[in-house]
Amino acid sequence: GYFNFKFKEEREILANIPAIKGKETKFKLERFEQVQANAIVMSGYALIKNMNPDNTMTILCFKDEQGNAANYFICQKYARPDITQANSADNTNYNMCGFHTFFNPKEVKPGKYLLEIIITDSNYKVEINTGQMLNMQ
């Protein structure tokens, strides 16, 4: 047998998910560190206000100087009860808003990149411009 569909790269899949504007978000990149010669770790938290993050995925995107997506890093979630506690007035469980990922810096072309955080439930996405410029060598 064969599949009657074509596999697509993450870039195409993410480009086809509609972006929602105007959602209030909070985020913090808490760690960007080279831990070995071939591993950089990024971690922090990202959330959409009043939305439980259990059914969402966090993706970090490096955008080149022209604003084009150059690399995507799909993150693993981890528990951040401190964020739920800090936002207790929302009455929303943000426990799973923590994210972390690692990558080999040799997989990224040298240059300057803007870090963007994408939160998606695969029906829509929210893009967060962090304002963080990363210089990859």
PyRosetta script that sets phi, psi and omega in degrees:
from pyrosetta import init, pose_from_sequence

init()
pose = pose_from_sequence("GYFNFKFKEEREILANIPAIKGKETKFKLERFEQVQANAIVMSGYALIKNMNPDNTMTILCFKDEQGNAANYFICQKYARPDITQANSADNTNYNMCGFHTFFNPKEVKPGKYLLEIIITDSNYKVEINTGQMLNMQ")
pose.set_psi(1, 175.8)
pose.set_omega(1, 178.9)
pose.set_phi(2, -148.4)
pose.set_psi(2, 161.8)
pose.set_omega(2, 177.4)
pose.set_phi(3, -87.0)
pose.set_psi(3, 138.3)
pose.set_omega(3, 179.3)
pose.set_phi(4, -92.7)
pose.set_psi(4, 22.6)
pose.set_omega(4, 174.9)
pose.set_phi(5, -135.0)
pose.set_psi(5, 162.1)
pose.set_omega(5, 178.4)
pose.set_phi(6, -102.5)
pose.set_psi(6, 139.8)
pose.set_omega(6, 175.3)
pose.set_phi(7, -72.4)
pose.set_psi(7, 142.2)
pose.set_omega(7, -177.5)
pose.set_phi(8, -119.6)
pose.set_psi(8, 152.1)
pose.set_omega(8, 175.0)
pose.set_phi(9, -72.7)
pose.set_psi(9, 158.3)
pose.set_omega(9, 178.1)
pose.set_phi(10, -53.7)
pose.set_psi(10, -38.3)
pose.set_omega(10, -177.6)
pose.set_phi(11, -57.6)
pose.set_psi(11, -45.7)
pose.set_omega(11, 179.7)
pose.set_phi(12, -67.2)
pose.set_psi(12, -43.4)
pose.set_omega(12, -179.3)
pose.set_phi(13, -61.5)
pose.set_psi(13, -49.6)
pose.set_omega(13, -178.9)
pose.set_phi(14, -65.3)
pose.set_psi(14, -35.0)
pose.set_omega(14, 179.6)
pose.set_phi(15, -65.2)
pose.set_psi(15, -28.4)
pose.set_omega(15, -178.3)
pose.set_phi(16, -87.9)
pose.set_psi(16, -5.2)
pose.set_omega(16, 175.8)
pose.set_phi(17, -85.7)
pose.set_psi(17, 124.9)
pose.set_omega(17, -177.9)
pose.set_phi(18, -64.4)
pose.set_psi(18, 137.7)
pose.set_omega(18, 178.1)
pose.set_phi(19, -88.9)
pose.set_psi(19, 136.2)
pose.set_omega(19, 177.1)
pose.set_phi(20, -103.4)
pose.set_psi(20, 128.9)
pose.set_omega(20, 179.1)
pose.set_phi(21, -101.4)
pose.set_psi(21, 157.8)
pose.set_omega(21, 171.7)
pose.set_phi(22, 86.1)
pose.set_psi(22, 2.3)
pose.set_omega(22, 176.8)
pose.set_phi(23, -79.9)
pose.set_psi(23, 137.4)
pose.set_omega(23, 177.7)
pose.set_phi(24, -79.4)
pose.set_psi(24, 132.9)
pose.set_omega(24, -177.8)
pose.set_phi(25, -129.7)
pose.set_psi(25, 161.5)
pose.set_omega(25, 170.8)
pose.set_phi(26, -136.7)
pose.set_psi(26, 145.3)
pose.set_omega(26, 179.2)
pose.set_phi(27, -159.0)
pose.set_psi(27, 162.1)
pose.set_omega(27, 170.9)
pose.set_phi(28, -159.2)
pose.set_psi(28, 125.6)
pose.set_omega(28, 171.4)
pose.set_phi(29, -87.6)
pose.set_psi(29, 109.8)
pose.set_omega(29, -173.9)
pose.set_phi(30, -96.6)
pose.set_psi(30, -20.9)
pose.set_omega(30, -178.3)
pose.set_phi(31, -144.0)
pose.set_psi(31, 128.6)
pose.set_omega(31, 171.1)
pose.set_phi(32, -141.8)
pose.set_psi(32, 97.6)
pose.set_omega(32, -168.2)
pose.set_phi(33, -143.2)
pose.set_psi(33, 136.2)
pose.set_omega(33, 173.4)
pose.set_phi(34, -83.3)
pose.set_psi(34, 115.1)
pose.set_omega(34, -175.6)
pose.set_phi(35, -99.9)
pose.set_psi(35, -21.8)
pose.set_omega(35, 174.4)
pose.set_phi(36, -146.2)
pose.set_psi(36, 173.6)
pose.set_omega(36, 179.7)
pose.set_phi(37, -59.2)
pose.set_psi(37, -29.6)
pose.set_omega(37, -176.4)
pose.set_phi(38, -120.5)
pose.set_psi(38, 27.9)
pose.set_omega(38, 179.9)
pose.set_phi(39, -148.4)
pose.set_psi(39, 122.8)
pose.set_omega(39, 171.6)
pose.set_phi(40, -113.4)
pose.set_psi(40, 134.2)
pose.set_omega(40, 179.9)
pose.set_phi(41, -107.6)
pose.set_psi(41, 134.7)
pose.set_omega(41, 173.1)
pose.set_phi(42, -125.1)
pose.set_psi(42, 135.2)
pose.set_omega(42, 177.4)
pose.set_phi(43, -154.1)
pose.set_psi(43, 163.0)
pose.set_omega(43, 179.6)
pose.set_phi(44, 166.3)
pose.set_psi(44, -147.5)
pose.set_omega(44, 175.3)
pose.set_phi(45, -143.3)
pose.set_psi(45, 155.3)
pose.set_omega(45, 177.7)
pose.set_phi(46, -152.8)
pose.set_psi(46, 137.1)
pose.set_omega(46, -178.5)
pose.set_phi(47, -149.3)
pose.set_psi(47, 156.4)
pose.set_omega(47, 171.0)
pose.set_phi(48, -104.6)
pose.set_psi(48, 124.2)
pose.set_omega(48, -176.7)
pose.set_phi(49, -53.9)
pose.set_psi(49, 137.5)
pose.set_omega(49, 177.1)
pose.set_phi(50, 62.9)
pose.set_psi(50, 24.3)
pose.set_omega(50, 177.9)
pose.set_phi(51, -130.4)
pose.set_psi(51, 122.3)
pose.set_omega(51, 178.4)
pose.set_phi(52, -66.2)
pose.set_psi(52, 126.0)
pose.set_omega(52, -175.9)
pose.set_phi(53, -79.9)
pose.set_psi(53, 3.6)
pose.set_omega(53, -176.9)
pose.set_phi(54, -57.2)
pose.set_psi(54, -35.7)
pose.set_omega(54, -175.6)
pose.set_phi(55, -104.0)
pose.set_psi(55, 21.7)
pose.set_omega(55, 179.3)
pose.set_phi(56, -117.5)
pose.set_psi(56, 164.7)
pose.set_omega(56, 177.5)
pose.set_phi(57, -122.7)
pose.set_psi(57, 140.3)
pose.set_omega(57, 176.6)
pose.set_phi(58, -107.3)
pose.set_psi(58, 130.3)
pose.set_omega(58, -178.9)
pose.set_phi(59, -128.8)
pose.set_psi(59, 130.2)
pose.set_omega(59, 174.5)
pose.set_phi(60, -94.5)
pose.set_psi(60, 137.8)
pose.set_omega(60, -177.7)
pose.set_phi(61, -126.7)
pose.set_psi(61, 130.1)
pose.set_omega(61, 171.6)
pose.set_phi(62, -94.6)
pose.set_psi(62, 121.4)
pose.set_omega(62, 176.8)
pose.set_phi(63, -106.6)
pose.set_psi(63, 134.2)
pose.set_omega(63, -179.9)
pose.set_phi(64, -73.0)
pose.set_psi(64, 179.5)
pose.set_omega(64, -175.0)
pose.set_phi(65, -66.4)
pose.set_psi(65, -15.4)
pose.set_omega(65, 175.4)
pose.set_phi(66, -90.8)
pose.set_psi(66, -2.1)
pose.set_omega(66, 179.7)
pose.set_phi(67, 87.6)
pose.set_psi(67, 10.6)
pose.set_omega(67, 178.9)
pose.set_phi(68, -90.0)
pose.set_psi(68, 141.1)
pose.set_omega(68, 177.3)
pose.set_phi(69, -66.8)
pose.set_psi(69, 122.8)
pose.set_omega(69, -179.4)
pose.set_phi(70, -103.3)
pose.set_psi(70, -38.8)
pose.set_omega(70, -178.8)
pose.set_phi(71, -144.8)
pose.set_psi(71, 143.8)
pose.set_omega(71, 173.2)
pose.set_phi(72, -118.4)
pose.set_psi(72, 139.9)
pose.set_omega(72, 177.2)
pose.set_phi(73, -128.2)
pose.set_psi(73, 108.9)
pose.set_omega(73, 179.5)
pose.set_phi(74, -77.7)
pose.set_psi(74, 128.5)
pose.set_omega(74, -172.7)
pose.set_phi(75, -97.7)
pose.set_psi(75, 152.7)
pose.set_omega(75, 169.5)
pose.set_phi(76, -91.8)
pose.set_psi(76, 148.2)
pose.set_omega(76, 179.3)
pose.set_phi(77, -91.6)
pose.set_psi(77, 153.5)
pose.set_omega(77, 168.5)
pose.set_phi(78, -147.9)
pose.set_psi(78, 157.8)
pose.set_omega(78, -172.3)
pose.set_phi(79, -69.9)
pose.set_psi(79, 134.8)
pose.set_omega(79, 177.0)
pose.set_phi(80, -133.8)
pose.set_psi(80, 68.4)
pose.set_omega(80, 179.4)
pose.set_phi(81, -60.0)
pose.set_psi(81, -23.1)
pose.set_omega(81, 177.5)
pose.set_phi(82, -63.3)
pose.set_psi(82, -31.8)
pose.set_omega(82, 179.8)
pose.set_phi(83, -74.1)
pose.set_psi(83, -39.8)
pose.set_omega(83, 175.0)
pose.set_phi(84, -60.5)
pose.set_psi(84, -44.6)
pose.set_omega(84, -179.0)
pose.set_phi(85, -64.5)
pose.set_psi(85, -41.4)
pose.set_omega(85, -179.0)
pose.set_phi(86, -67.5)
pose.set_psi(86, -22.3)
pose.set_omega(86, -179.8)
pose.set_phi(87, -115.0)
pose.set_psi(87, 33.2)
pose.set_omega(87, -173.8)
pose.set_phi(88, -60.2)
pose.set_psi(88, -25.0)
pose.set_omega(88, 179.4)
pose.set_phi(89, -63.7)
pose.set_psi(89, -21.9)
pose.set_omega(89, -179.4)
pose.set_phi(90, -75.6)
pose.set_psi(90, -18.3)
pose.set_omega(90, -173.3)
pose.set_phi(91, 53.8)
pose.set_psi(91, 38.6)
pose.set_omega(91, 179.4)
pose.set_phi(92, -124.7)
pose.set_psi(92, 139.4)
pose.set_omega(92, 178.2)
pose.set_phi(93, -85.8)
pose.set_psi(93, 104.7)
pose.set_omega(93, 179.4)
pose.set_phi(94, -99.7)
pose.set_psi(94, 13.7)
pose.set_omega(94, -172.3)
pose.set_phi(95, -48.7)
pose.set_psi(95, -39.7)
pose.set_omega(95, -174.9)
pose.set_phi(96, -96.2)
pose.set_psi(96, 32.9)
pose.set_omega(96, 179.0)
pose.set_phi(97, -89.8)
pose.set_psi(97, -5.1)
pose.set_omega(97, 177.4)
pose.set_phi(98, -71.6)
pose.set_psi(98, 145.4)
pose.set_omega(98, 177.8)
pose.set_phi(99, -137.7)
pose.set_psi(99, 152.6)
pose.set_omega(99, 170.4)
pose.set_phi(100, -153.7)
pose.set_psi(100, 150.9)
pose.set_omega(100, 176.5)
pose.set_phi(101, -155.4)
pose.set_psi(101, 162.2)
pose.set_omega(101, 173.4)
pose.set_phi(102, -139.9)
pose.set_psi(102, 156.2)
pose.set_omega(102, -179.3)
pose.set_phi(103, -152.5)
pose.set_psi(103, 162.3)
pose.set_omega(103, 176.7)
pose.set_phi(104, -86.6)
pose.set_psi(104, 120.4)
pose.set_omega(104, -178.2)
pose.set_phi(105, -60.5)
pose.set_psi(105, -20.6)
pose.set_omega(105, 178.0)
pose.set_phi(106, -69.6)
pose.set_psi(106, -14.8)
pose.set_omega(106, 178.7)
pose.set_phi(107, -80.9)
pose.set_psi(107, -7.8)
pose.set_omega(107, -177.7)
pose.set_phi(108, -113.6)
pose.set_psi(108, 127.3)
pose.set_omega(108, 178.1)
pose.set_phi(109, -63.6)
pose.set_psi(109, 141.8)
pose.set_omega(109, 176.9)
pose.set_phi(110, -57.6)
pose.set_psi(110, 142.8)
pose.set_omega(110, 179.1)
pose.set_phi(111, 152.8)
pose.set_psi(111, -176.3)
pose.set_omega(111, 178.4)
pose.set_phi(112, -100.7)
pose.set_psi(112, 136.8)
pose.set_omega(112, -177.9)
pose.set_phi(113, -133.8)
pose.set_psi(113, 143.5)
pose.set_omega(113, 172.0)
pose.set_phi(114, -91.6)
pose.set_psi(114, 131.7)
pose.set_omega(114, 179.2)
pose.set_phi(115, -88.6)
pose.set_psi(115, 125.8)
pose.set_omega(115, 176.0)
pose.set_phi(116, -120.3)
pose.set_psi(116, 143.0)
pose.set_omega(116, 175.6)
pose.set_phi(117, -108.9)
pose.set_psi(117, 129.4)
pose.set_omega(117, 177.5)
pose.set_phi(118, -114.0)
pose.set_psi(118, 126.1)
pose.set_omega(118, 173.7)
pose.set_phi(119, -112.3)
pose.set_psi(119, 125.7)
pose.set_omega(119, -177.6)
pose.set_phi(120, -140.6)
pose.set_psi(120, 148.8)
pose.set_omega(120, 170.8)
pose.set_phi(121, -110.4)
pose.set_psi(121, 13.6)
pose.set_omega(121, -179.0)
pose.set_phi(122, 75.4)
pose.set_psi(122, -6.3)
pose.set_omega(122, 171.2)
pose.set_phi(123, -95.6)
pose.set_psi(123, -35.3)
pose.set_omega(123, 174.5)
pose.set_phi(124, -151.5)
pose.set_psi(124, 168.6)
pose.set_omega(124, -179.8)
pose.set_phi(125, -135.4)
pose.set_psi(125, 154.5)
pose.set_omega(125, 172.0)
pose.set_phi(126, -119.9)
pose.set_psi(126, 126.1)
pose.set_omega(126, -179.4)
pose.set_phi(127, -103.9)
pose.set_psi(127, 125.9)
pose.set_omega(127, -179.2)
pose.set_phi(128, -111.0)
pose.set_psi(128, 116.1)
pose.set_omega(128, 174.3)
pose.set_phi(129, -82.4)
pose.set_psi(129, 111.9)
pose.set_omega(129, -175.7)
pose.set_phi(130, -77.9)
pose.set_psi(130, -19.5)
pose.set_omega(130, -174.6)
pose.set_phi(131, 76.0)
pose.set_psi(131, 0.8)
pose.set_omega(131, -177.2)
pose.set_phi(132, -86.1)
pose.set_psi(132, 118.4)
pose.set_omega(132, 175.9)
pose.set_phi(133, -96.0)
pose.set_psi(133, 131.4)
pose.set_omega(133, 179.3)
pose.set_phi(134, -114.7)
pose.set_psi(134, 133.7)
pose.set_omega(134, -179.9)
pose.set_phi(135, -107.5)
pose.set_psi(135, 105.3)
pose.set_omega(135, -179.1)
pose.set_phi(136, -94.3)
pose.set_psi(136, 134.1)
pose.set_omega(136, -176.9)
pose.set_phi(137, -110.6)
pose.dump_pdb("model.pdb")
